[in-house]
Amino acid sequence: METDALSIGVVMQRRRIESRWQSHQWQPLEILSSVPDERRNLIDSDEDQRWLFGGFEVRLFSDEAEGYFLNVSAPAPCWFIMWRMEEIDDVEIAVPKVVTLSYHEGARLMDGGEKVDTIPASPEIVERMTAFVKTYYVPEQKRKRRKPSFEGGAAVAQMALDEGKSRGR
């Protein structure tokens, strides 16, 4: 099950910073709703450069319900924006590639070595995620596990077999 798509855009900002290692820093600045599929320079100065990247469609999927649950139960629910540096008109620009609300998807992207930043989610988005989580998230039941015998033998083999069955193997 998935929800209707939210059409959004991401504003990326390049701002000057005081550092001996780099002169500026890129980061996502805000999420805008109902943005068509376009790329546009909004501000272009030495101190502040902003680009709007539209055309992202974000849906909530029932198989990611636990990731949304982790997001809405965090102290500050957020959007996860994965971006990469690209050359546009002979200038290096940070271009968003993936926008998600799933904590798990954001973590998978970071585990894969991608650059992922966050932006706080609006109360409307948090409310939408919360309703979705209430409908589709079912916490996994905790099971008691017997401690393995260090003597080996049939009991350990049976426990391994039981654990394999519980994981669908």
N, C-alpha and C positions, 0 to 999 in steps of 0.2 A: 504494500500500500504506500502511496505517495501523495503529497498534497499538491495543490495547484502551485505553479511557479510564481515566485516573487521576482519581478524584474528590477534589478538594482544596478547601481554604478559605484565605483570606488574612486575617491579622490586620493591621489598619491602626492605627498609633499616632499620637496627637497629643501632643506634649510641649512644655513651656514651654522657650523658649530666651532667652538674653540677647542682644538685638539692638535697635537703635534703630528698625529698619524693620518688624519683625514680632515678635509676642509668643510665637508658637508655630510648630511645624513638623510637617507630616504626612509619614509615610513608612511603607512596608510593613515589618512587624516579623518575621513568620514565616509559613511555609506549613505547614498542617496537612493530614493525609491523612484520607480518608473523612469529609468534612464534608457534611451534607445542605444542600440549598438553603435557607439561612436567613440572616438578618441579625440580629445580636445585639450589644448594648452589653455589653462585658465589664468595663470599668473606666471610671468617670466622676468625675474630680476636676479641679481647676484645673491641677495639675502633669502629670497623665497621663490620657489618654483612649484607650481601645482598643475597636475594633469588629471583630467577626468577620463575614466575608462568605463564605458557602459556596456550593456548587453549581457550581463551575468544573470542567469536564471537559477534561483536557489529554491530547492524543494526539500521537504522533510520526508524521509523514508523510514518505514517501520523497522527495517533491519538495523537502523542506526539509532533506535530509540534510547538505548543505554548511553550513547554519546551525547544526546540532547539532554538526558536526565543529569549527567555529570555537569553539563554546561549550566542548566538552570539552577542546580543546587550549589553552584560555586558562589562565592561572595559577590562577584561581578560578572554576570553572564556576558558573553562577547561573541563577536564575529571572528572567524579565523581567516586571514588573508594570506595566501601563498603568492609570492611575487619573485620575479627574476629581472635582472638587468638586461636590457636590450638596447640596441642602437636604433634610434629614430631620428632621421634627418641629421646624421653624423653626430648625434648627442646621446650619451648614455642615460637612459631613463629607466626607472623602476616600473615594471609592468605587472599588474596583478594577473594571475593565471587561474587561481581557484579561490572561491569564496564559499565558506561552509559555516554551519552552526554546530556541527558535530565535534565534540571534544576528541572522540576517537579518530576521526578523519584528520583533524589538525595534527594530532600526535603522530599518525602514520606518515603524514607529509614531512614532519620534522625528523622522524626516525629515518626517512629516506634521504636526509641531507638538504631538504629544501628550506628556504628562508620563509618563516611564517611569523606574522605579527598579528596582534589583536586590536579590535576596536570595540568599545562597550556597545552592547545591544540595547536598542530602545525598549521602553516598557511594553510597547505594542508587540514587538518581536518576542520578548520574554514571555508575554501572555500567550502568544500563539504556540511557542515551544512547550510551555507548561501544559496547555490543553492537549497537545499531541502526545506528550509523555504520559499524561493521565490515561489516555485512551490505549496507547500501544506498548508502554514499557511494563514488562513483567520481570521483577527481580529474580535472578537465579536462586533456587533453593540451596541453602547450605546443607551439605551432607556430612555426617560424622564419618571420620576415617579411622580405621583401626591402625594402630602403629605397627609398622612392619616388624616381623621377627628377624633378628639378625642371625638366626640359625639357618635360614634358608629352608629349602624343602617345599613340600606341597602347599603349605599355607601361603608362602610368598608367591608362588606361581598362581594360585587361585586369586589372590588379591590383585595381581597384575592383570589377570584375565577379566576380573570384575571391573577394574578401572578402565580397561580398554572398551568394555561394553558400554559403560556409562558415558564415554566420550564418542560413541558412535563408530567405533572401529571394528 
